[in-house]
Amino acid sequence: MRLGIGSYTYGWAVGVPGSEPETPLTPDGLIQRAARLGVRVVQVCDNLPLDKLGEVALASLANQAQREQVCIEVGTRGIAPQHLRTHLQLARRLGSPILRTVIDAAQHRPATHEVVRLLSEVLPEFEQSGVTLALENHDRFTARELADIIMALGSQQVGICLDTVNSFGAREGPEVVADTLAPFTVNLHVKDFTVRRVDHQMGFVVEGRPAGQGRLDVPWLLRKLSAAGRDPNAILELWTPPEEALGDTIAKERRWAEESVTYLRTLIPE
């Protein structure tokens, strides 16, 4: 297991709709941050799409990663076959061992049988290339549904990118997700959180916290994966609550990343 950061470690610095910084964080800037933090994996996902880069920028990014001895993991969103083929080629070009994707796209929310059908169409190409397709547990599908998809596909080149918070959207916490999906996990998103009651007492809010400062039992999670025989790269992600000013939010996000890496280094030395 190697520790890494990703474009969702710095979601505010990359930019979210309606809150774009004047100088957004770029893929090469993300690699620079990884080098400063002393981590050797960078996952570039759909909020910083690599398929929008030109040939020169891609070549420069690959060279920078090689100089800094940083492994790039390619991420995207959606499972349309041609879209996956495009990103599979990017993964091969950049030496990414996985292609992480979220099943749902803006205009496409397939049922489980359609997910299996679409992925079966492209899976032989992943098997031939040696790149593993990592399906992230996201809001809509339960862990059991995702496990059933993986088992229906029946390939070593498809697995789960296990996120520790997303499945709250499917009414499932980290224990259910890890119990069900640990045997299929090929990539890990470490995202700590807290659950607090709102001021008027009628409801709860799930918010991000720096790793090790929330309610996620990270040592337990790593033991769970190890017991299942899994040793995925662990990518730090953050849900940083915003401050009034975007600049203050970005500064807090950066502090949280530094605090999180310091903590996770006590558990993940590499």
N, C-alpha and C positions, 0 to 999 in steps of 0.2 A: 504494500500500500504506500502510495506517495501522496503527499499533501499538495493541493493546488488552489488557485483562485480562478475566478471566471468573470465573465461580463455581468453576471448577476450578483457578484460580490459588490460591484460598483454601479448598481442600477441607476442611481441618481446622477452620477458623473457621466455615464453613457448617455442618459437622457430618457425621460418617460414622456408620453404624449401630454402636451401642455406645460411641461417643465423642462425645456431643453436648455442646457447651459450654453454660454457663449462659445466655449471651447470644449466640445464633448471629448470624452475619453475615446481613444482609437485603439484598434487591435495592437499596434506597436507600442502604444502607451501602456497597455495592459501587460505586455511582456516586460516592459521596463519596471513596472511595479512588482511583478513576480520576482525579478532579479533582485530588487532592493529588499524584498521580504525574505529572500532566500528559499523560495519554493520553485519547483522545477516542472510544474504542470500548469497550463493555462487553458481553460475551456471557454471558447468563443461561441456564444449561442445566438438565438434569433433576435435579441435586442441589439446585436452588433453584427449584422449579416455579412458573412464572408463572400457570398455570391455576388455582392454588389461591388466588390473590389475588382479593379482591372488586373491585367496580367503583370504589369510592372509592380503594382502594389503587392500582389500575392508573392511574387518572387522576392521582393524586399522583405516581406514578413517572414518568409521561410528562412531567409539568410539571417535575419535578426534572431530568430528562435534558435538557430544552430549556433550562432555566436554566444548567446547567453545560456546555452545548454538547457533550453526550456522545451518541453514537449507540448505541442498544440493538440487539443481535443476539439473537434468540430461539432457544433450543435446547430440545430434548426428547429422548425416547427412545421408539422404537417406530414402526411404519409402518401401523398400523391406519388405514383411510381416515378414519373420523370423528375419531380422535385427531389426525391431521394437519390436518384441516379446522379443528378447534378452535384449533390452534396457528398455522395460517395466518391466522386472524382476529386472533390476538394479534399476529402479526408485522405485519400491516397497520395495526393500531391504534397500535402503538409505532414505526412507521416503520422496521422491520427489513428490510434488503434481502435477507436470507436466513432460512431456517429450517433450522438444523442438527439432524440427528437421527442416532441410532445405530439400526441396523436391528433388532437383537435387543432384546426386552423380556423381563421376568421369565418370562412364560408363553408366549412366542411366539418361536420361532427358525426362521424360514421358509427354505426352499430358494430358490435363485436364481430359479427360474421363478415362484415365488409372489411374491417381491419385485417382479419385473417386472410381474406381474399387478396387485398391489395398488397400486403406484405409478402404473401407467397409468390407474387409475380416478380418481385425484385430480390428475394432472399438468395436465390442461386448466385447472383452477382456479388452479394456480400460474402458468401461462402468462398467464391473463387478469389476474391481480393484479400480475404483474411481480416476484413474490417467487421467489427461487431456492432450491430444495430442495438442501441440502448433506448428503450421506451421508458419515458419518465412517467411515474405516477402523478397524475394531475387531478384537477378538481372532480371530473365527472365519473370516471371509472373507479369501482372499488378494487381493492387489492386482489380479491378473489377473481374478479373479471379479468384483470391483467394477467394473473397467473394462468388462467384458462387460455388466454390468447397465446402466451408463450408456449404452453404445452401443446396447443393445437398446431403451432408452427413447427415444433419438434426439431429445432436446429441449435447447434452450439454457437451460431453466429448471431443470435438474437437473445437479449436479456433485458433486465430492468435497470434503469437509472433511478435509484431509490432516493427520493426526496423526503425529508423528515417532517415537513409541515404541510405540503400541498394537499394531502388526503383529508385534512380537516374539512375540505370542501365536499368530500364524499362521506362525511360523518365518521371518519376513522382517524385514530391517533397513531403515533409512532409505534406503539407496541403491536397493534394489529397489522400495520404495514410491514414491520420488520419480521413478525412471526410468519406472515404469508409469503413475503417476497424475498427474504434473505437468500433462499437457495437459488434464486434467479438473478441476483444482483451482479452487474458488471461495472457499475459506476455509482458513486455515492455523492449526494449533495448534503453537506452538513449545514443545517440551518436551525439555529437555536431560536427559542420563542418563549413568550410568557402569555398567560391568559389572565386577564384582569376584569373585574366587574366595573361597568361604567358608573359614572357618578350618580345617575338617577336610580341605580341598583337593578334596573330591568334589562338585563342582558350582559354579555361579555364581549371583550375585544381580544383577538389574537394578534400579538405584535412581535416583531423580531427583537432579538437581543444579541449581543456579541457571544460567540461560542464560549460555553462554560459559564455564562452568567444568566442563563434562563432555565427552563424546565426540561430541556433535553438531556437525558443521561447519556452523554457521549461514550464514556467507557463501556456501559452496557451495550450500546449499539455496536461498537467495534467487536466486542466479545460475541455478540449474536452473529455477526457476519463471519467471524473466524470459525465459530462452531458449525456454520453451514458450509465451511470450506471455501469461502469467498474472500478475495483479497483485492478489492477494487481501489482505484484512485479515489481520494476523498477531496471533493471540491467545496471550498467554503462559499456559501451563499448567505446574503444578508437581506432581511426585510427591515431596513432602517426607517423608523418613523420620521416624518419630515419636521423640520423646524420652520419658523415663519419665513426665513430667507433661504433661497435655494443654495447659496454659497455656504451657509451654516450647515445645511443638511449634508452637502457634499463633504465638508470638513469632518462632520460627525461620522459619516460613512467610512471615511478613510481611517479615522481613529479606531472605529470598531473592527475594521479589517486587521489593523496592526495588533489590537488586543486579542482578537480571535486566533490569529496565527501564533502568537506567543503561547496561548493556552494549548492549542492543538499540537504544537511541537512537543509538549510533554507526553502526548499519547501517540503521535505519529512522527517519529524521528526523521524519516527520509523526506 
